[in-house]
Amino acid sequence: ILNCKRRLPPWKLENLPSLDKIWSEFRRIREREESEDMFEVICGVLKKDMNGENEWGECHVEIGDVVLDIERFIFKDLICETIGDLALCRGVPRNKVSVLRRKLEFYN
């Protein structure tokens, strides 16, 4: 149990900031002058966040798998829709052809 961090890859090890560092940054944020532009403050926070612990780089394989899955679903739906349309053109009653379509939903 004591050596569990040694088995982790170096990018997974947690280096937590000290309490003094967190407190000094908190005080620095609270002491900002009111004359500072809010836009500049937000941009600074976003830049710091994007430069900091950015874990997006670890998802390249997972993102690739998701893209391939979406492409397969789209291709399969196109084939099913084409076959269904061809079946309708051949005189098959419309109620006997079940066209299943996937619906992509994006959540915010």
C-alpha positions as a LaTeX table, in Angstrom:
\begin{tabular}{lrrr}
\hline
Residue & $x$ (\AA) & $y$ (\AA) & $z$ (\AA) \\
\hline
Ile1 & 0.00 & 0.00 & 0.00 \\
Leu2 & 2.84 & 2.38 & 0.81 \\
Asn3 & 4.45 & 1.91 & $-2.60$ \\
Cys4 & 1.28 & 2.15 & $-4.67$ \\
Lys5 & 2.37 & 5.46 & $-6.24$ \\
Arg6 & 5.58 & 3.89 & $-7.46$ \\
Arg7 & 3.58 & 1.55 & $-9.71$ \\
Leu8 & 1.77 & 4.43 & $-11.40$ \\
Pro9 & 3.20 & 6.01 & $-14.55$ \\
Pro10 & 4.86 & 9.39 & $-13.93$ \\
Trp11 & 2.01 & 11.34 & $-15.54$ \\
Lys12 & $-0.50$ & 9.82 & $-13.11$ \\
Leu13 & 1.34 & 10.72 & $-9.92$ \\
Glu14 & $-0.36$ & 13.44 & $-7.98$ \\
Asn15 & 1.66 & 16.44 & $-6.90$ \\
Leu16 & $-0.74$ & 18.31 & $-4.69$ \\
Pro17 & 0.16 & 21.93 & $-3.97$ \\
Ser18 & 0.91 & 22.82 & $-0.40$ \\
Leu19 & $-1.65$ & 24.55 & 1.77 \\
Asp20 & 0.56 & 27.67 & 1.95 \\
Lys21 & 0.66 & 27.93 & $-1.84$ \\
Ile22 & $-3.11$ & 27.54 & $-2.12$ \\
Trp23 & $-3.72$ & 30.10 & 0.63 \\
Ser24 & $-1.33$ & 32.65 & $-0.92$ \\
Glu25 & $-2.98$ & 32.28 & $-4.31$ \\
Phe26 & $-6.42$ & 32.63 & $-2.74$ \\
Arg27 & $-5.33$ & 35.83 & $-0.96$ \\
Arg28 & $-3.80$ & 37.19 & $-4.16$ \\
Ile29 & $-7.06$ & 36.63 & $-6.04$ \\
Arg30 & $-9.10$ & 38.28 & $-3.29$ \\
Glu31 & $-6.78$ & 41.31 & $-3.17$ \\
Arg32 & $-7.16$ & 42.19 & $-6.83$ \\
Glu33 & $-7.95$ & 45.78 & $-7.50$ \\
Glu34 & $-11.48$ & 46.52 & $-8.53$ \\
Ser35 & $-10.14$ & 48.57 & $-11.41$ \\
Glu36 & $-8.84$ & 45.42 & $-13.10$ \\
Asp37 & $-10.69$ & 44.44 & $-16.21$ \\
Met38 & $-12.87$ & 41.38 & $-15.60$ \\
Phe39 & $-12.10$ & 40.18 & $-19.13$ \\
Glu40 & $-8.38$ & 40.12 & $-18.38$ \\
Val41 & $-8.96$ & 38.25 & $-15.13$ \\
Ile42 & $-11.07$ & 35.60 & $-16.88$ \\
Cys43 & $-8.53$ & 35.25 & $-19.71$ \\
Gly44 & $-5.74$ & 34.83 & $-17.18$ \\
Val45 & $-7.63$ & 32.14 & $-15.29$ \\
Leu46 & $-8.45$ & 30.29 & $-18.52$ \\
Lys47 & $-4.85$ & 30.46 & $-19.76$ \\
Lys48 & $-3.58$ & 29.18 & $-16.44$ \\
Asp49 & $-6.13$ & 26.37 & $-16.47$ \\
Met50 & $-5.29$ & 25.36 & $-20.04$ \\
Asn51 & $-1.56$ & 25.37 & $-19.30$ \\
Gly52 & $-1.98$ & 23.51 & $-16.03$ \\
Glu53 & $-3.26$ & 20.02 & $-15.54$ \\
Asn54 & $-4.43$ & 19.36 & $-19.05$ \\
Glu55 & $-5.61$ & 15.76 & $-19.26$ \\
Trp56 & $-6.93$ & 16.04 & $-22.82$ \\
Gly57 & $-3.72$ & 14.52 & $-24.12$ \\
Glu58 & $-4.47$ & 11.22 & $-22.46$ \\
Cys59 & $-7.62$ & 10.61 & $-24.49$ \\
His60 & $-6.22$ & 10.27 & $-28.01$ \\
Val61 & $-6.97$ & 6.56 & $-28.27$ \\
Glu62 & $-10.40$ & 6.92 & $-26.69$ \\
Ile63 & $-11.32$ & 9.81 & $-28.98$ \\
Gly64 & $-10.21$ & 7.77 & $-31.99$ \\
Asp65 & $-12.37$ & 4.85 & $-30.87$ \\
Val66 & $-15.38$ & 7.13 & $-30.42$ \\
Val67 & $-14.88$ & 8.62 & $-33.89$ \\
Leu68 & $-14.69$ & 5.15 & $-35.43$ \\
Asp69 & $-17.84$ & 4.07 & $-33.60$ \\
Ile70 & $-19.74$ & 7.13 & $-34.82$ \\
Glu71 & $-18.55$ & 6.52 & $-38.39$ \\
Arg72 & $-19.69$ & 2.89 & $-38.18$ \\
Phe73 & $-23.09$ & 3.91 & $-36.85$ \\
Ile74 & $-23.55$ & 6.48 & $-39.60$ \\
Phe75 & $-22.48$ & 3.99 & $-42.28$ \\
Lys76 & $-24.77$ & 1.30 & $-40.88$ \\
Asp77 & $-27.69$ & 3.74 & $-40.75$ \\
Leu78 & $-27.05$ & 4.83 & $-44.34$ \\
Ile79 & $-27.01$ & 1.22 & $-45.52$ \\
Cys80 & $-30.21$ & 0.39 & $-43.58$ \\
Glu81 & $-31.94$ & 3.49 & $-44.92$ \\
Thr82 & $-30.87$ & 2.72 & $-48.49$ \\
Ile83 & $-32.07$ & $-0.88$ & $-48.24$ \\
Gly84 & $-35.33$ & 0.31 & $-46.71$ \\
Asp85 & $-35.84$ & 2.84 & $-49.51$ \\
Leu86 & $-35.08$ & 0.20 & $-52.13$ \\
Ala87 & $-37.54$ & $-2.18$ & $-50.47$ \\
Leu88 & $-40.21$ & 0.53 & $-50.54$ \\
Cys89 & $-39.58$ & 1.10 & $-54.22$ \\
Arg90 & $-40.08$ & $-2.61$ & $-54.95$ \\
Gly91 & $-43.65$ & $-2.56$ & $-53.69$ \\
Val92 & $-43.21$ & $-3.77$ & $-50.14$ \\
Pro93 & $-45.88$ & $-2.19$ & $-47.92$ \\
Arg94 & $-44.49$ & 0.68 & $-45.88$ \\
Asn95 & $-45.67$ & $-0.70$ & $-42.53$ \\
Lys96 & $-43.60$ & $-3.88$ & $-42.96$ \\
Val97 & $-40.35$ & $-2.00$ & $-43.42$ \\
Ser98 & $-38.98$ & $-0.86$ & $-40.12$ \\
Val99 & $-36.34$ & 1.78 & $-40.48$ \\
Leu100 & $-34.32$ & 2.17 & $-37.33$ \\
Arg101 & $-32.30$ & 5.34 & $-37.08$ \\
Arg102 & $-29.89$ & 6.36 & $-34.42$ \\
Lys103 & $-30.28$ & 9.78 & $-32.95$ \\
Leu104 & $-27.11$ & 11.59 & $-31.93$ \\
Glu105 & $-27.67$ & 13.61 & $-28.80$ \\
Phe106 & $-25.17$ & 16.12 & $-27.55$ \\
Tyr107 & $-25.35$ & 17.20 & $-23.95$ \\
Asn108 & $-24.03$ & 20.50 & $-22.69$ \\
\hline
\end{tabular}
